[in-house]
Amino acid sequence: MPQLNPTPWFAILAFSWLIFLTVIPPKVLAHSFPNEPTSHSTEKPKTEPWNWPWY
């Protein structure tokens, strides 16, 4: 039963993971997002009270 011999299957598994780990991460990391987040200033905007008469 060749399925019980781990030698060829382990080599195939190791080489396939090696290929996946060398090909896929650069493609994923090269992806650019259309809306890059921008840093906002830490200052809070000055708010003024409303001078509405409350009847």
Sequence and secondary structure as in RCSB ss.txt:
>XXXX:A:sequence
MPQLNPTPWFAILAFSWLIFLTVIPPKVLAHSFPNEPTSHSTEKPKTEPWNWPWY
>XXXX:A:secstr
 GGG HHHHHHHHHHHHHHHHHHHHHHHHT   SS      SS            
